[in-house]
């Protein structure tokens, strides 16, 4: 009786742990948080004129959340804004 109970509780758990999991970076997106200088509105902010930029691979559906988390790590000076961008990885 105890062996049967262990088999039905431990085996599914072991299968769950051994199952392949998709990688976050496998979806091919990048979450980018840009620090925009004072006087530049967020829509005009880009990689070229940003004062700081943080980039991290992310999945398609969690990219905005990853971008928001990255934005919390930007050191924004007074008047600066941030912009979050999700891009498909090249290559």
C-alpha positions as CSV (number, residue, x, y, z in Angstrom):
1,X,0.0,0.0,0.0
2,X,2.8,2.5,0.9
3,X,4.8,1.5,-2.2
4,X,1.8,2.2,-4.4
5,X,1.3,5.6,-2.8
6,X,4.9,6.5,-3.2
7,X,4.8,5.4,-6.9
8,X,1.9,7.7,-7.6
9,X,3.4,10.7,-5.8
10,X,7.1,10.5,-6.5
11,X,7.0,9.2,-10.1
12,X,4.9,12.1,-11.5
13,X,7.1,14.6,-9.5
14,X,10.3,13.0,-11.0
15,X,8.8,13.2,-14.5
16,X,7.9,16.8,-14.0
17,X,11.5,17.6,-12.9
18,X,13.1,15.7,-15.8
19,X,10.8,17.1,-18.5
20,X,12.5,19.6,-20.9
21,X,11.6,23.2,-20.2
22,X,11.6,25.9,-22.9
23,X,14.3,28.4,-22.4
24,X,13.4,32.0,-21.8
25,X,15.8,33.1,-24.6
26,X,14.4,30.4,-26.9
27,X,11.6,32.7,-28.0
28,X,14.1,35.1,-29.4
29,X,13.0,38.5,-27.9
30,X,15.0,41.1,-26.1
31,X,13.6,43.3,-23.3
32,X,15.2,46.7,-23.5
33,X,14.9,49.5,-20.9
34,X,16.2,52.9,-22.2
35,X,17.0,55.9,-20.1
36,X,15.9,59.0,-22.1
37,X,17.7,62.3,-21.4
38,X,15.8,65.3,-20.1
39,X,13.9,67.1,-22.9
40,X,13.5,63.9,-25.0
41,X,10.0,62.5,-25.0
42,X,9.7,58.7,-24.6
43,X,8.5,58.1,-28.2
44,X,11.6,59.9,-29.6
45,X,14.0,58.0,-27.3
46,X,16.1,55.3,-29.0
47,X,19.2,53.3,-28.5
48,X,21.2,56.1,-30.3
49,X,20.2,58.9,-27.9
50,X,19.6,57.0,-24.7
51,X,21.9,57.8,-21.7
52,X,21.7,54.3,-20.3
53,X,20.4,51.0,-21.6
54,X,19.7,47.6,-20.0
55,X,19.0,44.5,-22.2
56,X,17.9,41.0,-21.3
57,X,16.6,38.0,-23.3
58,X,13.0,37.4,-22.7
59,X,10.1,35.3,-23.9
60,X,7.4,36.8,-26.2
61,X,4.7,37.1,-23.5
62,X,6.9,38.1,-20.5
63,X,9.0,40.7,-22.4
64,X,7.0,43.7,-21.2
65,X,7.3,42.4,-17.5
66,X,11.0,41.9,-17.9
67,X,11.4,45.4,-19.4
68,X,9.5,46.9,-16.5
69,X,11.8,45.0,-14.1
70,X,14.9,46.3,-16.0
71,X,13.5,49.9,-15.8
72,X,13.5,49.7,-12.0
73,X,17.3,49.3,-12.2
74,X,17.9,52.4,-14.3
75,X,19.5,55.3,-12.5
76,X,17.2,58.1,-13.7
77,X,18.3,61.7,-13.0
78,X,15.6,64.4,-12.4
79,X,13.7,65.1,-15.6
80,X,14.8,61.9,-17.3
81,X,12.3,59.3,-18.5
82,X,12.4,55.7,-19.4
83,X,11.2,53.7,-22.4
84,X,10.6,49.9,-22.6
85,X,11.1,48.2,-25.9
86,X,10.6,44.5,-26.9
87,X,12.5,43.5,-30.0
88,X,12.9,40.2,-31.9
89,X,16.5,39.0,-31.7
90,X,18.4,39.2,-34.9
91,X,20.1,36.1,-36.3
